Amino acid sequence: MSLKNLISFDEIAESNPNFLDIDYEPGWEAVFGNTNPLNLEVGFGVGNFLIEMAIREPDENFIGMDFYHKGIRKVITRIGRYQVSNIRIVYGDAKEKLPILFNEAELSRVYINFPDPWPKKKHHKRRLIKPAFIKNLAAKLKPGGEIHIATDYEPYAIEILEFFEAEPLLTNKSGYRTFLAQKEGTPQTKYEKKFINSGEKIFYLEFVKQ
Ligand SMILES: C[S@@+](CC[C@H](N)C(=O)[O-])C[C@H]1O[C@@H](n2cnc3c(N)ncnc32)[C@H](O)[C@@H]1O
């Protein structure tokens, strides 16, 4: 898609009903106009996973959260083009927005696909997946709700596994200290396609709330 065909970020922020730059729980049933299950993708990038999931599952609602302007412009343009009615985009840093945009036990599934690995030791503090963030995720999930994560970076995968397994509200679906044997048929993200094409191993993880 050429960039000139995209609407501008300012235009989106001012007037697009599928885009929310908010600091409160907006009443998601009213936002979507139904009581369908609520799913969240954190860090959707250019959004192909989010759009494909929403098309595949029209009776579920999908919220994408990111602060990458170019990606937001692409997704909003595609939502309009494909006339997808079950996606909303929320702007911002998930560390700040997750605690304030959702009520406790409101989310059915959360997807985090290829979170930035920040491989240098001095940058580890920038990683998204930390114990405090996981505690928040667990609180926002319904009982039986799921968190799906994928990463190509083994040291981060191991850290994620350890942090999640230390959270008492969550259980590793593949069994203690193991990654998923295979991915469960969800669409491929842009990064996932890239890593698969270059033959890299991908670590998939799934946790369930008690
Ligand atoms: C490596 S990219 C992966 C994009 C996409 N999920 C994929 O697999 O193709 C990481 C994405 O997470 C977003 N991101 C990073 N930190 C974030 C945060 N704290 N809150 C929300 N989004 C974040 C980035 O803007 C970027 O779009």
The ligand as a Tripos MOL2 file, in Angstrom:
@<TRIPOS>MOLECULE
LIG
   27    29     1     0     0
SMALL
NO_CHARGES

@<TRIPOS>ATOM
      1 C1          8.6020   -5.8130   17.0250 C.3       1 LIG1
      2 S1          7.1260   -4.9900   16.7010 S.3       1 LIG1
      3 C2          5.9950   -6.3350   16.3910 C.3       1 LIG1
      4 C3          4.8020   -5.8970   15.6000 C.3       1 LIG1
      5 C4          3.7430   -6.9980   15.3270 C.3       1 LIG1
      6 N1          3.1830   -7.5080   16.5500 N.3       1 LIG1
      7 C5          4.3300   -8.1300   14.5070 C.2       1 LIG1
      8 O1          4.5240   -9.2190   15.0760 O.co2     1 LIG1
      9 O2          4.5420   -7.9270   13.3070 O.co2     1 LIG1
     10 C6          6.6400   -4.4270   18.2990 C.3       1 LIG1
     11 C7          5.4200   -3.5160   18.3120 C.3       1 LIG1
     12 O3          5.0790   -3.2460   19.6650 O.3       1 LIG1
     13 C8          4.8240   -1.8560   19.8240 C.3       1 LIG1
     14 N2          5.1120   -1.5360   21.2200 N.ar      1 LIG1
     15 C9          6.3150   -1.5730   21.8240 C.ar      1 LIG1
     16 N3          6.2090   -1.2310   23.1180 N.ar      1 LIG1
     17 C10         4.8950   -0.9610   23.3290 C.ar      1 LIG1
     18 C11         4.1570   -0.5240   24.4590 C.ar      1 LIG1
     19 N4          4.7700   -0.3010   25.6280 N.pl3     1 LIG1
     20 N5          2.8250   -0.3420   24.3340 N.ar      1 LIG1
     21 C12         2.2190   -0.5520   23.1280 C.ar      1 LIG1
     22 N6          2.8690   -0.9680   22.0300 N.ar      1 LIG1
     23 C13         4.1830   -1.1630   22.1270 C.ar      1 LIG1
     24 C14         5.7350   -1.1890   18.8180 C.3       1 LIG1
     25 O4          5.2920    0.1180   18.4810 O.3       1 LIG1
     26 C15         5.6380   -2.1640   17.6450 C.3       1 LIG1
     27 O5          4.5400   -1.8540   16.8210 O.3       1 LIG1
@<TRIPOS>BOND
     1     1     2 1
     2     2     3 1
     3     2    10 1
     4     3     4 1
     5     4     5 1
     6     5     6 1
     7     5     7 1
     8     7     8 2
     9     7     9 1
    10    10    11 1
    11    11    12 1
    12    11    26 1
    13    12    13 1
    14    13    14 1
    15    13    24 1
    16    14    15 ar
    17    14    23 ar
    18    15    16 ar
    19    16    17 ar
    20    17    18 ar
    21    17    23 ar
    22    18    19 1
    23    18    20 ar
    24    20    21 ar
    25    21    22 ar
    26    22    23 ar
    27    24    25 1
    28    24    26 1
    29    26    27 1
@<TRIPOS>SUBSTRUCTURE
     1 LIG1         1 GROUP 0 **** ****
